Structures are given as C-alpha cells and as structure tokens.
Amino acid sequence: MLKYIKFDFAYDTSQLKQELSSCLASKWSDHFNQKDYQGCWQSIALRSASGRENDIYASYGVENYQDTPLLKQLPYISNLLNSWKCDKEAVRLLALHPGSEIKPHRDPGCGYQDINFRLHIPIQTNKQVTFSVGGEPLAMDEGTCWYVDFNQTHAIKNDGDEVRIHLVIDALRNSWTDKLFEGYGYKLNESQNNPITDKTNDLIIAELERMNTDTARKLIKQLKGEQ
C-alpha cells in the first residue's frame, strides 16, 4: 500500500490565505494529544461532531458531522470541500508554530484501507519545515493536496520563523475516491486481511493511549500481544 499520494490538484494559495486570515481572529485550541508534541500545536474546526469550532477531535464512528459557523464564512474552502465527491468527517486547520515539533507517532485507523482517510492541503509553510512518513521525507508546498497513510510512523518539525498551517480533511472512502486512488497507483486489493477488526482494535488502542493511565497501558500491551 502507498505511504502517500500527491494529487495533481493545485489550489489557489491567495484565496486560501485570504480565508485563513479571517480564521486567525478566532480562538484556536491547543491540540489534545499533548504527549506527542513539544511547543505549540493548535487547531480550529471547520467541521466537527458537535458543530463547534473548539471541538477539534477526529471522532471516528460519529455519523452526523456538522459544518461550524466559521466554515460558512469561507466560500473558497467550502467549494474545495465540495469538489471531493465523498462524505467528510472532521475538517480542521492545524497550526504548528515556529520551534515546535510533532514527535514520531502513528494515528491508527487513518489509512485508505481503513475506510476513512486523511488529506492535507498546506496553506502556509516554509522551507524549514520537515515532514516524514514511514522514514521518507515529504516536501509539501503551499496549495498542493496530499493523502498520507497516517498508520505509518510520521513526524513534523518547524524550524522556520513562520507558522505552518494545513487544512486537514478526514473523509470516507467510496467508489469515486476508489477510482481516484486507483488512478494514482493505489492497489485496492492490497488491504488488510480483516480491516474492520484491525481498525476497531487500533481505535481502541488510540483511545487508551489518550487516557495515558497505568491500567490503559496494560490493556494496550494486551491488545498488541506484548508481554
């Protein structure tokens, strides 16, 4: 399975940045996964399970995601989202501030083989940002569009002087996206033997890691088959 795909889509960076500027006046929330980063990593929701802008969780399994009031003020980004002919779950802006680092980690259940998948569209970045997935560096320019299999170990560091801000879209796989991914060399038959079971197991582990208690850590070892 592919670690990533760079799509042949080029979004208008001037319009993205213009709409981003209106978002910067709103209150952003610190990322909830605090054990996986150092520095300042913040987010604001454009779609969320509750419809609130401060609800920045990617809550897999929630059926009724809602646009937040902020998204209704962003016509270009709204049209961008509508151009993807599939259901969207969480849609967020994620900001990694200068001198900050997202440590190597995995996001279980976040690959195309898991039914849901994640897209990244850089809106503001700099040459001193490093991003690796599965040990391979990716140069993600502003206005480009990427699928990344975040089941793979990945890490990001911002050694520049400017905040790195990406539009991050969690979407659901369908026949339209299958055709798109196949066109970029994705082998649909190279999926896990039992993706639903494995995905459920990964989601349980992710939730236990978020709890970060002694009992949770013991359960994680059991689920991973560790002694």
N, C-alpha and C positions, 0 to 999 in steps of 0.2 A: 504493500500500500504506500501511496505517496506521502511524504512528510509534509509537503506543501504544494500549492499551485499558485502561480502568479497569473491572474486573468488578464486578458487583453482589453481591459476597461481602463479608461483614463478619465477620471472625474475632474471637474473644474475646481482647481485649488483656490482661485479667488473667491468663488461663491461659497465654497466650504469654509474658508477662513472668515468671510463676512458673517456667516451664520454662527460660526464658533465664537466670534467676538460678542455676540448678544448672549451666548451661554455663559461666558466668563463672568457676567454680572450676577449670576445666580449662585447659590450656595452649593458647593461641592462637598461630598462626603469622603472621609478617609476610607481607603479600601479595607474591607472586613478581614481579609486574610493576612493579618499583621505578622504572622510568623514567617512569611515568605518574602518579605521585602525590608529594605532599610531606606530611611529617608522619607520622602513624601510621595505617596501614590494615591491619587484621588479620582473620584468618578461622579458622574451625574447621569441619571436615567432619562432616556427618551421614550422607551417602552419598559414597563415593569409589571410584575404580577399584581401590584396594588394600584397602578396608575400614578404613583407618587414619584417625584424626581429624586428623592433621597432613598428610594428603595433600589439599591444597586446590586441586589443579589441575582445571580443567574440560577433561578429556582427550577431545576429540571422537573418535569412532571406536572407543572401548573398548566392548565388548559387555557385560561382566559387572560392573556396578557392584554394590557391596555396602553394606548398612547398617553404620555404625560402631557400636561398643558404646554410644556416647553416645546415639544415636537410640533405642536400646532402652529408655532411661530417660525418654523424652519421649512419653507416650501421646497428648497432645493434638496435638502436631506430627505424630506418626505417623498419626493419624486424618485430619488435614488433608491430608497427602500422599496417603493412600489415596482421598480424595474426588476426586482428579484421576484420571480413568479412562484413564491413559496411562502408558507406561513413563517412569521417572525415571532420569536420569543423575546428575550431581553435585548434591548438596544441601548448601548451606553457610550458615553465619551469617557475615555480613560486617560489620565494625565500623569506622566512620570516626570517629576521635577528634576532640575539640574542636581547632579551629585547623588542621585538616588539609584537604587539597584533592586531589581526583582531577582531573587535568588533562584538557582536551578530547582525546578519543581515540575510536577505533572498535574494536569486537570483531567482526572479520569472521566470517561464517558463523553469526551468532547472531540470526537473524530467523526469523519463522514460515515464510517462503518457503524456508528452508534445511533444512527437515525437523525440526531441533531448535529449541527456543525457550526463552526465559528468563522466569521470573516473579519478581517482587519483592513481598514482604509486609513492610512496615515493622513492627517490634516496638517499637522505641524511637527517637524522633526529637525534633526541636524546631523551633520556628518560624524559627530562624536557619540552617537547612539549605536550600541552594539546589541544585536538580537540573534540568538542562536536557537535552533530547534534540532534535537537529535544530534547535537555536536556540530551542526552545519550553520555557518553564519548566513544571515539574510540581510540584504541591503534594501530596505523598504522605503521607497521615495514617496513624497507627498502626492496624493491623488491616485496612487495605484491601489489595486484591490487584491487581497490575498486570502486564500484558505490555508489554514495551518492545522495539522493534526496535533492538538494540544495534549493528547495522550502521551506524546513524546516529551522527554525532558526538555525544558526550554528556560531561557534566562535572558534578561534585558538589563542594560546598564546605560545611564545617561550621563556621560562625561562632558556634555556640552553646557552652554550657557542659556539655552532656551528649553522651555517645557516641551516634552514630547507628548502629543495628543493624538490619539487614534479614535476613529469611530469603530466600535466593535459590535457586530451583529450576530446574534445567535438565531439560527434558522432551522427549519425542519426539512429534511430530505423529501423529495417527491420525484415524479417522472421527469419533470422539467429540469431539475437540478441533476438527476442521473445522466440525462443526455449532455448537459453542460460539462459535468465532470468527466464523462467518458471522452468527450472531445479533447480534453487535456491529458488523456492517457491514464485516467484512473480506472483500475480494473475492478469492476463491481463485484466480480465473483471472488475476489481476494478479501473477503470479510471474515470475521471471527467465526469459529465453529458454532458458537451459541451466543450471538451478540446481545440478545435481550438479557440472558442470565448474567453474562460478564458485565454488561452495562450496569445492571442493578447492583452487583457486587461492588463495582467501582464507585458508584454513587454513595453507597453505604460507607465505604472507606473514606471518601471525601468528607462526608458529614462528621464522621468520628474524628478525623484529623482536625476539623474546625473546632470540635469540642475540646480537644487537647487536654484530656484528663488521664490519670493512670489507668482507669478502667477502659477508657476508649482505646488507649494504646495497646492494651492486652487483647482487646477484640480485633484490632487491626492486624495484629500478628496472627491471630487465629484465621482470619479471613484470607490472609496472604499465604497461609500454610507454613508460617515460620514457627520455630520453637521458642 
